């Protein structure tokens, strides 16, 4: 059963320029994992474009073959490193994993 992993972040920065820079950094770091972590089937990072006062700033949508593949991705050293950098940029995080 394919698993879709969705993560939403609200960035700690408050000004638009810094938010844009941090969004680009998050996208670059996570995009670089494609081809490095074989469990990633698809991965997209996008910035919010509407209702910034109530929506998260950045979203990750990624697909994995199953829960075991998602778990291997979570523990992979390249993901752990990227996640550490991302944590330093965000004020809050929410996630959900759903079957497709």
NUDRENGU-969279 format. One record per atom (N, C-alpha, C, O, CB): z, y, x; residue in one letter; atom name. Coordinates in Angstrom, 2 decimals, always signed. Glycine has a CB too. Example, Ala and Ser with C-alpha at 12.3 -4.5 7.8 and 13.67 -1.06 7.14 Angstrom:
2
R        w        v        u  res  atom
R    +7.80    -5.69   +13.19    a     N
R    +7.80    -4.50   +12.30    a    CA
R    +7.80    -3.30   +13.20    a     C
R    +8.46    -3.32   +14.24    a     O
R    +9.05    -4.47   +11.31    a    CB
R    +7.08    -2.25   +12.85    s     N
R    +7.14    -1.06   +13.67    s    CA
R    +7.87    +0.03   +12.90    s     C
R    +8.04    +1.14   +13.41    s     O
R    +5.72    -0.60   +14.08    s    CB
//
This chain:
100
R        w        v        u  res  atom
R    +0.00    -1.17    +0.84    x     N
R    +0.00    +0.00    +0.00    x    CA
R    +0.00    +1.24    +0.89    x     C
R    +0.92    +1.44    +1.68    x     O
R    +1.21    -0.01    -0.95    x    CB
R    -1.01    +2.07    +0.75    x     N
R    -1.09    +3.31    +1.52    x    CA
R    +0.03    +4.26    +1.10    x     C
R    +0.36    +4.37    -0.08    x     O
R    -2.47    +3.98    +1.33    x    CB
R    +0.60    +4.93    +2.10    x     N
R    +1.68    +5.90    +1.86    x    CA
R    +1.18    +7.28    +2.25    x     C
R    +0.66    +7.49    +3.35    x     O
R    +2.97    +5.52    +2.67    x    CB
R    +1.35    +8.22    +1.34    x     N
R    +1.07    +9.63    +1.64    x    CA
R    +2.39   +10.31    +1.97    x     C
R    +3.33   +10.30    +1.18    x     O
R    +0.35   +10.35    +0.45    x    CB
R    +2.43   +10.91    +3.15    x     N
R    +3.60   +11.61    +3.68    x    CA
R    +3.33   +13.11    +3.55    x     C
R    +2.38   +13.61    +4.14    x     O
R    +3.91   +11.20    +5.18    x    CB
R    +4.15   +13.81    +2.78    x     N
R    +3.97   +15.25    +2.55    x    CA
R    +5.22   +15.96    +3.03    x     C
R    +6.33   +15.63    +2.63    x     O
R    +3.70   +15.55    +1.03    x    CB
R    +5.03   +16.94    +3.90    x     N
R    +6.14   +17.74    +4.43    x    CA
R    +5.81   +19.20    +4.20    x     C
R    +4.70   +19.65    +4.48    x     O
R    +6.38   +17.44    +5.95    x    CB
R    +6.78   +19.95    +3.69    x     N
R    +6.62   +21.38    +3.49    x    CA
R    +7.69   +22.11    +4.29    x     C
R    +8.86   +21.72    +4.28    x     O
R    +6.69   +21.76    +1.98    x    CB
R    +7.27   +23.17    +4.98    x     N
R    +8.20   +23.96    +5.77    x    CA
R    +8.19   +25.41    +5.30    x     C
R    +7.14   +25.95    +4.95    x     O
R    +7.86   +23.87    +7.27    x    CB
R    +9.36   +26.02    +5.29    x     N
R    +9.48   +27.46    +5.18    x    CA
R    +9.82   +27.95    +6.58    x     C
R   +10.81   +27.52    +7.17    x     O
R   +10.57   +27.90    +4.11    x    CB
R    +8.99   +28.84    +7.09    x     N
R    +9.18   +29.31    +8.45    x    CA
R   +10.35   +30.28    +8.56    x     C
R   +10.68   +30.97    +7.60    x     O
R    +7.91   +29.98    +8.95    x    CB
R   +10.96   +30.31    +9.72    x     N
R   +12.09   +31.21    +9.96    x    CA
R   +11.62   +32.65   +10.12    x     C
R   +12.33   +33.58    +9.74    x     O
R   +12.88   +30.77   +11.20    x    CB
R   +10.44   +32.84   +10.68    x     N
R    +9.90   +34.19   +10.88    x    CA
R    +9.67   +34.86    +9.53    x     C
R    +9.39   +34.20    +8.53    x     O
R    +8.59   +34.15   +11.69    x    CB
R    +9.79   +36.17    +9.52    x     N
R    +9.61   +36.90    +8.27    x    CA
R    +8.34   +37.74    +8.25    x     C
R    +7.82   +38.04    +7.17    x     O
R   +10.79   +37.78    +8.01    x    CB
R    +7.83   +38.14    +9.42    x     N
R    +6.63   +38.97    +9.42    x    CA
R    +5.37   +38.10    +9.42    x     C
R    +5.36   +36.99    +9.95    x     O
R    +6.63   +39.91   +10.65    x    CB
R    +4.32   +38.63    +8.82    x     N
R    +3.09   +37.87    +8.61    x    CA
R    +2.44   +37.41    +9.91    x     C
R    +1.95   +36.29   +10.00    x     O
R    +2.10   +38.70    +7.82    x    CB
R    +2.44   +38.26   +10.92    x     N
R    +1.79   +37.90   +12.18    x    CA
R    +2.49   +36.73   +12.86    x     C
R    +1.84   +35.81   +13.35    x     O
R    +1.76   +39.10   +13.13    x    CB
R    +3.81   +36.76   +12.89    x     N
R    +4.56   +35.67   +13.50    x    CA
R    +4.41   +34.39   +12.69    x     C
R    +4.27   +33.31   +13.25    x     O
R    +6.05   +36.04   +13.64    x    CB
R    +4.44   +34.52   +11.37    x     N
R    +4.23   +33.34   +10.52    x    CA
R    +2.87   +32.71   +10.79    x     C
R    +2.75   +31.49   +10.88    x     O
R    +4.35   +33.71    +9.03    x    CB
R    +1.85   +33.54   +10.91    x     N
R    +0.50   +33.02   +11.19    x    CA
R    +0.46   +32.32   +12.54    x     C
R    -0.16   +31.26   +12.67    x     O
R    -0.53   +34.15   +11.15    x    CB
R    +1.10   +32.89   +13.53    x     N
R    +1.15   +32.29   +14.86    x    CA
R    +1.90   +30.95   +14.83    x     C
R    +1.45   +29.97   +15.43    x     O
R    +1.83   +33.24   +15.85    x    CB
R    +3.01   +30.91   +14.15    x     N
R    +3.79   +29.67   +14.06    x    CA
R    +3.06   +28.61   +13.25    x     C
R    +3.13   +27.43   +13.57    x     O
R    +5.17   +29.95   +13.44    x    CB
R    +2.37   +29.02   +12.20    x     N
R    +1.56   +28.08   +11.42    x    CA
R    +0.48   +27.46   +12.30    x     C
R    +0.26   +26.25   +12.25    x     O
R    +0.93   +28.77   +10.20    x    CB
R    -0.18   +28.29   +13.09    x     N
R    -1.22   +27.78   +14.00    x    CA
R    -0.63   +26.82   +15.02    x     C
R    -1.25   +25.81   +15.35    x     O
R    -1.93   +28.95   +14.73    x    CB
R    +0.55   +27.13   +15.53    x     N
R    +1.19   +26.24   +16.49    x    CA
R    +1.54   +24.89   +15.86    x     C
R    +1.31   +23.85   +16.47    x     O
R    +2.46   +26.89   +17.05    x    CB
R    +2.08   +24.91   +14.65    x     N
R    +2.41   +23.67   +13.95    x    CA
R    +1.15   +22.85   +13.72    x     C
R    +1.14   +21.64   +13.96    x     O
R    +3.11   +23.97   +12.60    x    CB
R    +0.11   +23.51   +13.25    x     N
R    -1.16   +22.82   +13.00    x    CA
R    -1.71   +22.20   +14.28    x     C
R    -2.18   +21.06   +14.28    x     O
R    -2.18   +23.78   +12.40    x    CB
R    -1.66   +22.94   +15.36    x     N
R    -2.16   +22.45   +16.65    x    CA
R    -1.35   +21.26   +17.15    x     C
R    -1.92   +20.25   +17.57    x     O
R    -2.13   +23.57   +17.70    x    CB
R    -0.04   +21.37   +17.11    x     N
R    +0.81   +20.28   +17.60    x    CA
R    +0.63   +19.00   +16.79    x     C
R    +0.53   +17.90   +17.34    x     O
R    +2.29   +20.70   +17.57    x    CB
R    +0.58   +19.14   +15.47    x     N
R    +0.43   +17.95   +14.64    x    CA
R    -1.00   +17.42   +14.69    x     C
R    -1.20   +16.20   +14.71    x     O
R    +0.82   +18.25   +13.19    x    CB
R    -1.98   +18.29   +14.71    x     N
R    -3.36   +17.85   +14.82    x    CA
R    -3.63   +17.09   +16.10    x     C
R    -4.46   +16.18   +16.14    x     O
R    -4.29   +19.03   +14.73    x    CB
R    -2.92   +17.46   +17.16    x     N
R    -3.09   +16.78   +18.45    x    CA
R    -2.59   +15.34   +18.43    x     C
R    -2.91   +14.56   +19.33    x     O
R    -2.35   +17.54   +19.53    x    CB
R    -1.82   +14.98   +17.41    x     N
R    -1.31   +13.61   +17.31    x    CA
R    -2.37   +12.62   +16.82    x     C
R    -2.26   +11.42   +17.06    x     O
R    -0.12   +13.58   +16.38    x    CB
R    -3.40   +13.13   +16.15    x     N
R    -4.49   +12.28   +15.67    x    CA
R    -5.22   +11.72   +16.88    x     C
R    -5.65   +12.46   +17.76    x     O
R    -5.48   +13.07   +14.73    x    CB
R    -5.36   +10.43   +16.92    x     N
R    -5.98    +9.76   +18.06    x    CA
R    -4.98    +9.33   +19.11    x     C
R    -5.27    +8.46   +19.94    x     O
R    -6.99   +10.65   +18.69    x    CB
R    -3.79    +9.93   +19.10    x     N
R    -2.71    +9.54   +20.00    x    CA
R    -1.81    +8.52   +19.31    x     C
R    -1.38    +7.53   +19.92    x     O
R    -1.89   +10.78   +20.45    x    CB
R    -1.53    +8.78   +18.04    x     N
R    -0.70    +7.86   +17.25    x    CA
R    -1.64    +7.12   +16.31    x     C
R    -2.13    +7.69   +15.33    x     O
R    +0.44    +8.62   +16.46    x    CB
R    -1.89    +5.87   +16.60    x     N
R    -2.93    +5.11   +15.89    x    CA
R    -2.60    +4.90   +14.41    x     C
R    -3.51    +4.63   +13.63    x     O
R    -3.13    +3.78   +16.54    x    CB
R    -1.36    +5.02   +14.03    x     N
R    -0.97    +4.80   +12.63    x    CA
R    -1.48    +5.90   +11.69    x     C
R    -1.57    +5.68   +10.48    x     O
R    +0.54    +4.72   +12.52    x    CB
R    -1.83    +7.06   +12.21    x     N
R    -2.31    +8.16   +11.37    x    CA
R    -3.71    +7.83   +10.86    x     C
R    -4.65    +7.69   +11.65    x     O
R    -2.30    +9.50   +12.15    x    CB
R    -3.84    +7.71    +9.54    x     N
R    -5.15    +7.50    +8.93    x    CA
R    -5.84    +8.84    +8.65    x     C
R    -7.01    +9.02    +8.97    x     O
R    -5.02    +6.69    +7.63    x    CB
R    -5.10    +9.76    +8.06    x     N
R    -5.58   +11.13    +7.83    x    CA
R    -4.41   +12.07    +8.05    x     C
R    -3.26   +11.69    +7.86    x     O
R    -6.18   +11.29    +6.39    x    CB
R    -4.72   +13.31    +8.45    x     N
R    -3.67   +14.30    +8.65    x    CA
R    -4.28   +15.68    +8.47    x     C
R    -5.27   +16.03    +9.11    x     O
R    -3.02   +14.15   +10.06    x    CB
R    -3.66   +16.46    +7.59    x     N
R    -4.09   +17.83    +7.33    x    CA
R    -2.87   +18.73    +7.34    x     C
R    -1.84   +18.39    +6.75    x     O
R    -4.86   +17.94    +5.98    x    CB
R    -2.98   +19.86    +7.99    x     N
R    -1.94   +20.89    +7.97    x    CA
R    -2.59   +22.15    +7.41    x     C
R    -3.66   +22.56    +7.86    x     O
R    -1.31   +21.14    +9.41    x    CB
R    -1.92   +22.77    +6.43    x     N
R    -2.47   +23.96    +5.79    x    CA
R    -1.39   +25.00    +5.57    x     C
R    -0.20   +24.69    +5.43    x     O
R    -3.12   +23.60    +4.45    x    CB
R    -1.83   +26.26    +5.56    x     N
R    -0.93   +27.38    +5.26    x    CA
R    -0.97   +27.66    +3.76    x     C
R    -2.00   +27.48    +3.11    x     O
R    -1.32   +28.65    +6.07    x    CB
R    +0.14   +28.11    +3.24    x     N
R    +0.20   +28.53    +1.84    x    CA
R    -0.66   +29.77    +1.64    x     C
R    -0.74   +30.63    +2.52    x     O
R    +1.67   +28.81    +1.42    x    CB
R    -1.32   +29.87    +0.47    x     N
R    -2.17   +31.04    +0.19    x    CA
R    -1.74   +31.78    -1.08    x     C
R    -2.36   +32.78    -1.45    x     O
R    -3.62   +30.59    +0.05    x    CB
R    -0.68   +31.33    -1.75    x     N
R    -0.27   +31.98    -3.00    x    CA
R    +1.24   +31.95    -3.16    x     C
R    +1.91   +31.05    -2.66    x     O
R    -0.94   +31.29    -4.20    x    CB
R    +1.76   +32.94    -3.85    x     N
R    +3.18   +33.02    -4.22    x    CA
R    +4.12   +32.81    -3.03    x     C
R    +4.99   +31.94    -3.07    x     O
R    +3.48   +31.99    -5.29    x    CB
R    +3.96   +33.61    -1.98    x     N
R    +4.77   +33.40    -0.77    x    CA
R    +6.27   +33.57    -1.01    x     C
R    +7.07   +33.03    -0.25    x     O
R    +4.34   +34.36    +0.30    x    CB
R    +6.65   +34.31    -2.02    x     N
R    +8.08   +34.50    -2.29    x    CA
R    +8.75   +33.26    -2.84    x     C
R    +9.97   +33.16    -2.82    x     O
R    +8.27   +35.64    -3.25    x    CB
R    +7.97   +32.29    -3.34    x     N
R    +8.58   +31.08    -3.88    x    CA
R    +8.05   +29.79    -3.28    x     C
R    +8.69   +28.74    -3.41    x     O
R    +8.37   +31.05    -5.35    x    CB
R    +6.90   +29.83    -2.63    x     N
R    +6.32   +28.62    -2.04    x    CA
R    +6.72   +28.46    -0.58    x     C
R    +7.12   +29.42    +0.08    x     O
R    +4.80   +28.66    -2.16    x    CB
R    +6.61   +27.24    -0.10    x     N
R    +6.76   +26.99    +1.33    x    CA
R    +5.60   +27.63    +2.06    x     C
R    +4.59   +28.00    +1.45    x     O
R    +6.82   +25.46    +1.62    x    CB
R    +5.73   +27.78    +3.37    x     N
R    +4.70   +28.44    +4.17    x    CA
R    +3.63   +27.49    +4.70    x     C
R    +2.47   +27.87    +4.81    x     O
R    +5.34   +29.14    +5.33    x    CB
R    +4.02   +26.27    +5.03    x     N
R    +3.11   +25.32    +5.68    x    CA
R    +3.31   +23.93    +5.07    x     C
R    +4.43   +23.56    +4.72    x     O
R    +3.36   +25.28    +7.23    x    CB
R    +2.21   +23.18    +4.95    x     N
R    +2.31   +21.82    +4.44    x    CA
R    +1.54   +20.86    +5.34    x     C
R    +0.48   +21.19    +5.88    x     O
R    +1.78   +21.74    +2.99    x    CB
R    +2.10   +19.67    +5.50    x     N
R    +1.44   +18.55    +6.17    x    CA
R    +1.20   +17.48    +5.10    x     C
R    +2.10   +17.14    +4.34    x     O
R    +2.31   +17.98    +7.37    x    CB
R    -0.02   +16.96    +5.06    x     N
R    -0.34   +15.83    +4.20    x    CA
R    -0.99   +14.79    +5.09    x     C
R    -2.03   +15.04    +5.69    x     O
R    -1.29   +16.24    +2.99    x    CB
R    -0.36   +13.62    +5.18    x     N
R    -0.88   +12.57    +6.07    x    CA
R    -0.76   +11.21    +5.39    x     C
R    +0.16   +10.97    +4.61    x     O
R    -0.11   +12.56    +7.42    x    CB
R    -1.69   +10.34    +5.68    x     N
R    -1.71    +9.00    +5.09    x    CA
R    -1.51    +7.94    +6.16    x     C
R    -1.99    +8.06    +7.29    x     O
R    -3.03    +8.76    +4.35    x    CB
R    -0.78    +6.88    +5.76    x     N
R    -0.45    +5.74    +6.63    x    CA
R    -0.68    +4.46    +5.84    x     C
R    -0.57    +4.46    +4.61    x     O
R    +1.03    +5.82    +7.15    x    CB
R    -0.98    +3.38    +6.53    x     N
R    -1.30    +2.12    +5.87    x    CA
R    -0.16    +1.61    +5.00    x     C
R    -0.39    +1.04    +3.93    x     O
R    -1.66    +1.08    +6.90    x    CB
R    +1.07    +1.81    +5.47    x     N
R    +2.24    +1.31    +4.74    x    CA
R    +3.50    +1.98    +5.30    x     C
R    +3.42    +2.81    +6.20    x     O
R    +2.34    -0.25    +4.85    x    CB
R    +4.65    +1.62    +4.75    x     N
R    +5.90    +2.22    +5.21    x    CA
R    +6.20    +1.89    +6.68    x     C
R    +6.76    +2.72    +7.40    x     O
R    +7.05    +1.74    +4.34    x    CB
R    +5.84    +0.71    +7.12    x     N
R    +6.06    +0.35    +8.52    x    CA
R    +5.25    +1.26    +9.45    x     C
R    +5.75    +1.69   +10.49    x     O
R    +5.68    -1.12    +8.77    x    CB
R    +4.01    +1.56    +9.06    x     N
R    +3.17    +2.46    +9.87    x    CA
R    +3.78    +3.86    +9.89    x     C
R    +3.78    +4.51   +10.93    x     O
R    +1.72    +2.50    +9.33    x    CB
R    +4.28    +4.32    +8.77    x     N
R    +4.94    +5.63    +8.72    x    CA
R    +6.16    +5.65    +9.63    x     C
R    +6.40    +6.63   +10.34    x     O
R    +5.35    +5.97    +7.28    x    CB
R    +6.92    +4.58    +9.61    x     N
R    +8.12    +4.50   +10.46    x    CA
R    +7.74    +4.51   +11.95    x     C
R    +8.42    +5.15   +12.75    x     O
R    +8.93    +3.22   +10.13    x    CB
R    +6.67    +3.82   +12.31    x     N
R    +6.22    +3.84   +13.71    x    CA
R    +5.78    +5.24   +14.11    x     C
R    +6.06    +5.69   +15.22    x     O
R    +5.07    +2.83   +13.93    x    CB
R    +5.10    +5.93   +13.22    x     N
R    +4.70    +7.32   +13.46    x    CA
R    +5.93    +8.19   +13.69    x     C
R    +5.98    +8.97   +14.64    x     O
R    +3.87    +7.88   +12.28    x    CB
R    +6.93    +8.05   +12.82    x     N
R    +8.14    +8.88   +12.92    x    CA
R    +8.83    +8.70   +14.27    x     C
R    +9.36    +9.66   +14.83    x     O
R    +9.11    +8.54   +11.78    x    CB
R    +8.83    +7.49   +14.79    x     N
R    +9.54    +7.17   +16.04    x    CA
R    +8.70    +7.35   +17.30    x     C
R    +9.22    +7.31   +18.41    x     O
R   +10.03    +5.76   +15.98    x    CB
R    +7.41    +7.56   +17.13    x     N
R    +6.52    +7.68   +18.29    x    CA
R    +6.96    +8.89   +19.14    x     C
R    +7.23    +9.96   +18.59    x     O
R    +5.04    +7.83   +17.84    x    CB
R    +7.03    +8.72   +20.46    x     N
R    +7.48    +9.82   +21.32    x    CA
R    +6.68   +11.11   +21.15    x     C
R    +7.26   +12.20   +21.24    x     O
R    +7.41    +9.38   +22.76    x    CB
R    +5.40   +11.02   +20.92    x     N
R    +4.58   +12.23   +20.74    x    CA
R    +4.98   +12.97   +19.46    x     C
R    +5.00   +14.20   +19.43    x     O
R    +3.08   +11.87   +20.71    x    CB
R    +5.28   +12.22   +18.40    x     N
R    +5.73   +12.84   +17.16    x    CA
R    +7.12   +13.45   +17.33    x     C
R    +7.38   +14.56   +16.87    x     O
R    +5.74   +11.82   +16.01    x    CB
R    +8.01   +12.73   +18.00    x     N
R    +9.37   +13.22   +18.22    x    CA
R    +9.31   +14.55   +18.98    x     C
R   +10.05   +15.49   +18.66    x     O
R   +10.21   +12.18   +19.01    x    CB
R    +8.46   +14.63   +19.99    x     N
R    +8.32   +15.86   +20.76    x    CA
R    +7.79   +17.00   +19.89    x     C
R    +8.33   +18.10   +19.91    x     O
R    +7.40   +15.64   +21.97    x    CB
R    +6.73   +16.73   +19.13    x     N
R    +6.16   +17.77   +18.27    x    CA
R    +7.18   +18.23   +17.23    x     C
R    +7.31   +19.43   +16.98    x     O
R    +4.89   +17.24   +17.56    x    CB
R    +7.90   +17.30   +16.64    x     N
R    +8.90   +17.63   +15.62    x    CA
R    +9.99   +18.53   +16.19    x     C
R   +10.48   +19.42   +15.50    x     O
R    +9.52   +16.36   +15.04    x    CB
R   +10.38   +18.31   +17.43    x     N
R   +11.38   +19.13   +18.07    x    CA
R   +10.94   +20.58   +18.19    x     C
R   +11.72   +21.50   +17.95    x     O
R   +11.72   +18.58   +19.43    x    CB
R    +9.67   +20.79   +18.55    x     N
R    +9.13   +22.14   +18.65    x    CA
R    +9.05   +22.80   +17.27    x     C
R    +9.35   +23.98   +17.11    x     O
R    +7.74   +22.11   +19.30    x    CB
R    +8.63   +22.01   +16.28    x     N
R    +8.48   +22.53   +14.92    x    CA
R    +9.84   +22.93   +14.35    x     C
R    +9.96   +23.97   +13.71    x     O
R    +7.79   +21.50   +14.02    x    CB
R   +10.85   +22.11   +14.56    x     N
R   +12.19   +22.43   +14.04    x    CA
R   +12.68   +23.80   +14.50    x     C
R   +13.39   +24.48   +13.76    x     O
R   +13.19   +21.37   +14.49    x    CB
R   +12.28   +24.20   +15.69    x     N
R   +12.70   +25.50   +16.22    x    CA
R   +12.04   +26.67   +15.49    x     C
R   +12.50   +27.81   +15.62    x     O
R   +12.38   +25.58   +17.70    x    CB
R   +10.99   +26.41   +14.73    x     N
R   +10.24   +27.47   +14.05    x    CA
R   +10.56   +27.60   +12.57    x     C
R   +10.16   +28.58   +11.94    x     O
R    +8.78   +27.23   +14.21    x    CB
R   +11.28   +26.63   +12.00    x     N
R   +11.42   +26.60   +10.55    x    CA
R   +12.85   +26.87   +10.09    x     C
R   +13.83   +26.61   +10.79    x     O
R   +10.97   +25.27   +10.03    x    CB
R   +12.93   +27.42    +8.87    x     N
R   +14.21   +27.66    +8.23    x    CA
R   +14.60   +26.48    +7.33    x     C
R   +15.77   +26.15    +7.19    x     O
R   +14.17   +28.96    +7.42    x    CB
R   +13.57   +25.85    +6.73    x     N
R   +13.86   +24.70    +5.86    x    CA
R   +12.67   +23.76    +5.83    x     C
R   +11.54   +24.14    +6.15    x     O
R   +14.22   +25.17    +4.43    x    CB
R   +12.96   +22.53    +5.44    x     N
R   +11.96   +21.46    +5.39    x    CA
R   +12.23   +20.61    +4.17    x     C
R   +13.38   +20.32    +3.83    x     O
R   +11.99   +20.59    +6.69    x    CB
R   +11.16   +20.20    +3.51    x     N
R   +11.27   +19.24    +2.41    x    CA
R   +10.15   +18.23    +2.60    x     C
R    +9.07   +18.57    +3.08    x     O
R   +11.18   +19.96    +0.99    x    CB
R   +10.41   +16.99    +2.22    x     N
R    +9.36   +15.97    +2.36    x    CA
R    +9.45   +14.96    +1.23    x     C
R   +10.47   +14.83    +0.55    x     O
R    +9.48   +15.26    +3.72    x    CB
R    +8.35   +14.26    +1.06    x     N
R    +8.28   +13.17    +0.09    x    CA
R    +7.24   +12.18    +0.59    x     C
R    +6.25   +12.57    +1.21    x     O
R    +7.92   +13.70    -1.36    x    CB
R    +7.47   +10.92    +0.32    x     N
R    +6.52    +9.86    +0.69    x    CA
R    +6.19    +9.11    -0.60    x     C
R    +7.07    +8.58    -1.27    x     O
R    +7.12    +8.88    +1.79    x    CB
R    +4.89    +9.07    -0.93    x     N
R    +4.48    +8.49    -2.19    x    CA
R    +3.39    +7.44    -1.97    x     C
R    +2.59    +7.56    -1.04    x     O
R    +3.99    +9.58    -3.15    x    CB
R    +3.35    +6.42    -2.82    x     N
R    +2.28    +5.43    -2.71    x    CA
R    +0.98    +5.98    -3.29    x     C
R    +0.99    +6.77    -4.24    x     O
R    +2.67    +4.13    -3.43    x    CB
R    -0.14    +5.55    -2.71    x     N
R    -1.45    +5.92    -3.25    x    CA
R    -2.06    +4.74    -3.95    x     C
R    -3.17    +4.84    -4.48    x     O
R    -2.38    +6.42    -2.15    x    CB
//
